[in-house]
C-alpha cells in the first residue's frame, strides 16, 4: 500500500496532530469532528460553497506565467494569484467554508484569531454576509502594524479585541480565542485560520484550501500540457496556503515541495519564526507538532517582519512532510523576503504580501533546470504591508 501524507482516521499526520484539549472544550471539538465530513460531503454544502467561491470570492484565481521572473531564475515560473481573491488573500476560501459549516451546525456567534489581519478581514466579511456576530482577537502589536485591516474589520461590523499578553502577536491572539470558546461553547464556532489547532481543524482548513491545488492541476494542464509542475513553492506559518497548494499533489513523487518559513533576523539570532528548523515536538493550541520552546517546554516568542508568519508552531501536515523529507524547508530572513518582494514588484508589477515574499525569497536558493515548471503561490497582496515596504525602500 502506497504511503500517504494525508491525515489518518485518528486525526494524525504521522506522529503529528490529534486533539489535546481541556475537558471544557471536548464537547465542542467532538461535535465538530462528528459533523464536519457529513456536512462538507453533502451536495447542498458543495453547491453553496462552490457558488460562493466563484461568484463572491472571484475564483478561480489566475495562474500567471511570469516571463521576467522566469528569465531571472532560468525556469518556467507560474504564480498562483491568491492575492486577487476578494479580501486580498487565500483566507476567504476557508472562511466561506467554515461559516457554512457553522450555519449548518446552528452556531450564531463566530470568533477568530488573526495576525496579519487577512484572516480577520475574511472572517468579518463572511459574518457580514451571513449576518452573524463576529469577534476577532488580534495581538496589540499586530493591531498597530496592520491598522488598515483593523479598520476594515470594524467597518464590516466585527468587534476587534486587542490582546496584550505575551509579545502581543498571533500566538497570544489564539490563546484568547480559545479562552473565549471555553466560555461560550454552545452557540460559538471558532473559525481557525490555519492548519493548526486540535483535530479536525487542520483537516477542515486543508480541505477547504485544497481548491488552490485543484485549480492548479487544471490550469497547468492547459498551459503546459501536463497536470503537474516540477516544483510547488509556498510560504508557511500556520500553513493554510501551503496546505492548499500541495493538497492534490502531496502523494505525487513527481512534484517537489518547497516550504518557506520565516527566518526573521536569522535562525541563530534568537529572533526568528523558523519553527520547523528550530522547533521540537510539543503541544500547542491542541495539536502535537513542532513548537519553538525552551528546555523547560515553555513556548519561545517567535519573531518575523511578517505578522502572518509570526507563530511558534506549525501545522501538523507540514511537520510530518518535513520529518519525512517530503518537503524541503527553507528559512527566509527578513532582508531576503524584502528583497524578493521588491524584485517581484519591479519585474512583474505585482506587490506581494510579506508572507508571500518569503516564498519568493526561496527562488534564489534552488537550482532550477531550464525546463522545470514551477508554481509559486502568491498567498496575498501587499496593500496591508505597504508602510513596511515604504520604510525599506532604497
RAHUWO-V839066 format. One record per residue. N is the residue number from 0. RES is the residue in one letter. PHI is phi in whole degrees, 0 to 359 (NA if undefined). PSI is psi in degrees with one decimal (* if undefined). Layout:
N;RES;PHI;PSI + N;RES;PHI;PSI
This chain:
0;X;NA;129.1 + 1;X;293;138.0 + 2;X;294;140.8 + 3;X;240;146.9 + 4;X;259;6.0 + 5;X;280;171.0 + 6;X;292;147.2 + 7;X;266;-178.9 + 8;X;291;-14.4 + 9;X;260;4.3 + 10;X;87;24.9 + 11;X;240;146.8 + 12;X;253;99.4 + 13;X;60;-127.5 + 14;X;273;0.6 + 15;X;252;147.6 + 16;X;121;-137.6 + 17;X;78;-175.1 + 18;X;227;102.4 + 19;X;250;93.7 + 20;X;225;155.3 + 21;X;291;155.5 + 22;X;303;-32.9 + 23;X;296;-24.3 + 24;X;263;-3.6 + 25;X;301;-44.5 + 26;X;297;-42.3 + 27;X;299;-49.7 + 28;X;292;-39.9 + 29;X;293;-39.7 + 30;X;300;-42.8 + 31;X;294;-43.2 + 32;X;299;-39.7 + 33;X;288;-26.1 + 34;X;255;-21.9 + 35;X;294;-41.8 + 36;X;289;-46.2 + 37;X;304;-39.8 + 38;X;294;-51.3 + 39;X;293;-24.8 + 40;X;267;-2.1 + 41;X;284;149.8 + 42;X;294;-35.0 + 43;X;294;-39.6 + 44;X;295;-49.4 + 45;X;301;-41.6 + 46;X;295;-47.0 + 47;X;289;-40.4 + 48;X;300;-49.4 + 49;X;294;-37.1 + 50;X;297;-45.0 + 51;X;290;-37.4 + 52;X;301;-42.9 + 53;X;283;-51.7 + 54;X;271;-20.3 + 55;X;252;-48.4 + 56;X;278;-22.6 + 57;X;91;23.2 + 58;X;279;158.6 + 59;X;285;147.3 + 60;X;283;144.1 + 61;X;293;153.2 + 62;X;251;105.1 + 63;X;260;123.5 + 64;X;285;122.8 + 65;X;260;93.7 + 66;X;294;-41.9 + 67;X;285;-36.6 + 68;X;294;-38.8 + 69;X;298;-44.0 + 70;X;298;-39.7 + 71;X;299;-40.2 + 72;X;253;4.9 + 73;X;68;39.4 + 74;X;203;-170.9 + 75;X;251;103.9 + 76;X;257;126.1 + 77;X;248;140.5 + 78;X;252;121.8 + 79;X;277;111.8 + 80;X;271;67.2 + 81;X;292;-17.2 + 82;X;294;-16.5 + 83;X;270;-1.9 + 84;X;292;157.0 + 85;X;305;134.7 + 86;X;79;-3.0 + 87;X;89;14.2 + 88;X;197;177.1 + 89;X;289;-15.0 + 90;X;302;-29.5 + 91;X;297;-29.7 + 92;X;302;-45.7 + 93;X;287;-42.9 + 94;X;291;-34.3 + 95;X;299;-47.4 + 96;X;296;-44.1 + 97;X;288;-32.0 + 98;X;292;-32.3 + 99;X;290;-38.1 + 100;X;296;-46.8 + 101;X;301;-44.2 + 102;X;299;-43.5 + 103;X;287;-18.5 + 104;X;265;3.5 + 105;X;79;18.3 + 106;X;274;140.9 + 107;X;240;-9.9 + 108;X;241;127.8 + 109;X;244;133.6 + 110;X;239;155.9 + 111;X;206;161.3 + 112;X;247;155.7 + 113;X;208;150.1 + 114;X;250;-73.8 + 115;X;290;-15.1 + 116;X;99;-14.5 + 117;X;293;-41.2 + 118;X;292;-36.8 + 119;X;297;-44.1 + 120;X;296;-43.3 + 121;X;296;-38.3 + 122;X;292;-46.0 + 123;X;299;-35.3 + 124;X;297;-49.8 + 125;X;287;-28.6 + 126;X;293;-38.8 + 127;X;297;-43.6 + 128;X;299;-38.9 + 129;X;259;6.3 + 130;X;57;51.8 + 131;X;242;148.4 + 132;X;296;140.0 + 133;X;223;125.3 + 134;X;235;124.9 + 135;X;243;125.2 + 136;X;265;132.6 + 137;X;214;129.8 + 138;X;302;141.9 + 139;X;302;-36.0 + 140;X;301;-43.8 + 141;X;286;-32.6 + 142;X;302;-40.4 + 143;X;286;-38.3 + 144;X;269;-5.0 + 145;X;233;49.4 + 146;X;303;-43.6 + 147;X;298;-44.0 + 148;X;295;-35.5 + 149;X;299;-43.6 + 150;X;293;-35.8 + 151;X;299;-45.7 + 152;X;300;-44.8 + 153;X;294;-39.1 + 154;X;298;-33.6 + 155;X;282;-5.6 + 156;X;102;3.9 + 157;X;277;151.5 + 158;X;266;119.0 + 159;X;263;121.0 + 160;X;252;106.2 + 161;X;294;140.0 + 162;X;250;128.6 + 163;X;248;8.6 + 164;X;273;162.9 + 165;X;59;-139.4 + 166;X;264;14.5 + 167;X;62;43.8 + 168;X;231;-152.8 + 169;X;299;-43.8 + 170;X;304;-44.9 + 171;X;290;-35.6 + 172;X;296;-39.2 + 173;X;295;-42.2 + 174;X;305;-46.5 + 175;X;292;-36.9 + 176;X;297;-40.8 + 177;X;295;-39.8 + 178;X;298;-40.8 + 179;X;300;-46.0 + 180;X;299;-38.2 + 181;X;300;-32.6 + 182;X;273;-17.7 + 183;X;226;60.7 + 184;X;287;-24.8 + 185;X;278;-39.3 + 186;X;250;3.5 + 187;X;248;137.4 + 188;X;246;132.3 + 189;X;265;111.6 + 190;X;273;96.0 + 191;X;285;138.9 + 192;X;267;-11.1 + 193;X;230;176.2 + 194;X;277;53.6 + 195;X;233;-179.4 + 196;X;90;178.5 + 197;X;289;151.0 + 198;X;303;131.2 + 199;X;258;13.7 + 200;X;302;-47.5 + 201;X;303;-37.1 + 202;X;287;-39.8 + 203;X;301;-51.3 + 204;X;295;-42.6 + 205;X;298;-42.6 + 206;X;296;-42.8 + 207;X;291;-34.6 + 208;X;279;-11.0 + 209;X;297;-10.8 + 210;X;303;-28.8 + 211;X;298;-52.9 + 212;X;289;-31.3 + 213;X;297;-41.3 + 214;X;291;-40.3 + 215;X;304;-42.6 + 216;X;302;-47.7 + 217;X;289;-38.6 + 218;X;289;-39.1 + 219;X;287;-30.6 + 220;X;298;-44.3 + 221;X;295;-36.8 + 222;X;269;-31.0 + 223;X;241;-5.6 + 224;X;79;8.7 + 225;X;214;152.4 + 226;X;264;21.2 + 227;X;215;146.1 + 228;X;270;170.8 + 229;X;278;-32.1 + 230;X;227;141.1 + 231;X;241;129.1 + 232;X;233;132.7 + 233;X;208;151.3 + 234;X;284;156.6 + 235;X;217;124.9 + 236;X;238;-91.3 + 237;X;287;-38.8 + 238;X;114;18.0 + 239;X;288;-43.3 + 240;X;290;-34.2 + 241;X;294;-43.0 + 242;X;298;-42.5 + 243;X;295;-35.6 + 244;X;292;-38.0 + 245;X;261;-8.5 + 246;X;310;-50.5 + 247;X;284;-9.9 + 248;X;242;3.9 + 249;X;298;-29.3 + 250;X;257;11.5 + 251;X;261;104.1 + 252;X;293;-13.6 + 253;X;288;-18.8 + 254;X;256;122.2 + 255;X;274;135.3 + 256;X;250;129.3 + 257;X;237;123.9 + 258;X;249;130.4 + 259;X;251;111.9 + 260;X;256;168.6 + 261;X;276;111.1 + 262;X;279;-11.1 + 263;X;61;-126.8 + 264;X;267;12.9 + 265;X;122;142.0 + 266;X;289;-14.6 + 267;X;256;7.5 + 268;X;276;-17.6 + 269;X;84;-2.4 + 270;X;231;84.1 + 271;X;209;162.0 + 272;X;232;30.6 + 273;X;278;73.7 + 274;X;297;-40.6 + 275;X;295;-38.2 + 276;X;276;-28.2 + 277;X;256;-16.5 + 278;X;280;160.4 + 279;X;235;160.4 + 280;X;299;130.1 + 281;X;195;-171.6 + 282;X;245;128.8 + 283;X;218;128.6 + 284;X;50;41.4 + 285;X;89;7.0 + 286;X;229;143.6 + 287;X;272;117.6 + 288;X;201;-167.7 + 289;X;275;132.1 + 290;X;225;136.2 + 291;X;286;115.7 + 292;X;209;157.3 + 293;X;272;-175.1 + 294;X;296;-23.0 + 295;X;269;2.3 + 296;X;84;7.7 + 297;X;278;137.8 + 298;X;293;131.4 + 299;X;276;144.9 + 300;X;284;125.4 + 301;X;277;164.0 + 302;X;218;136.5 + 303;X;206;149.4 + 304;X;296;-20.6 + 305;X;262;118.1 + 306;X;297;-32.2 + 307;X;282;-13.1 + 308;X;251;5.2 + 309;X;273;69.0 + 310;X;221;135.0 + 311;X;276;1.4 + 312;X;240;-171.0 + 313;X;207;150.0 + 314;X;301;139.5 + 315;X;300;-28.5 + 316;X;298;-38.4 + 317;X;281;-36.5 + 318;X;301;-42.4 + 319;X;291;-42.6 + 320;X;300;-40.0 + 321;X;293;-45.0 + 322;X;299;-40.4 + 323;X;272;7.5 + 324;X;61;24.9 + 325;X;285;-28.2 + 326;X;236;144.8 + 327;X;268;128.5 + 328;X;249;125.7 + 329;X;241;135.6 + 330;X;267;118.6 + 331;X;255;120.6 + 332;X;279;172.4 + 333;X;304;-46.7 + 334;X;296;-38.9 + 335;X;294;-39.1 + 336;X;293;-43.5 + 337;X;298;-44.9 + 338;X;301;-42.5 + 339;X;294;-37.2 + 340;X;297;-46.5 + 341;X;293;-33.2 + 342;X;296;-46.5 + 343;X;296;-40.5 + 344;X;299;-44.3 + 345;X;283;-33.0 + 346;X;277;-37.7 + 347;X;237;-3.7 + 348;X;70;30.0 + 349;X;236;120.2 + 350;X;265;109.8 + 351;X;272;160.4 + 352;X;296;154.8 + 353;X;301;-32.9 + 354;X;299;-51.5 + 355;X;298;-31.6 + 356;X;300;-28.2 + 357;X;293;-38.4 + 358;X;297;-43.5 + 359;X;297;-33.5 + 360;X;293;-13.5 + 361;X;283;-23.3 + 362;X;304;-45.6 + 363;X;294;-14.2 + 364;X;267;0.0 + 365;X;244;135.6 + 366;X;268;103.8 + 367;X;267;154.5 + 368;X;263;154.6 + 369;X;303;-30.0 + 370;X;265;6.2 + 371;X;291;134.6 + 372;X;258;120.5 + 373;X;242;130.0 + 374;X;245;121.1 + 375;X;241;127.8 + 376;X;273;118.1 + 377;X;272;97.0 + 378;X;287;-21.7 + 379;X;198;165.9 + 380;X;262;160.7 + 381;X;272;8.3 + 382;X;307;-44.5 + 383;X;292;-20.7 + 384;X;254;10.5 + 385;X;297;-34.5 + 386;X;295;-38.9 + 387;X;296;-43.7 + 388;X;297;-42.0 + 389;X;299;-39.8 + 390;X;296;-25.7 + 391;X;254;7.6 + 392;X;290;138.3 + 393;X;247;*
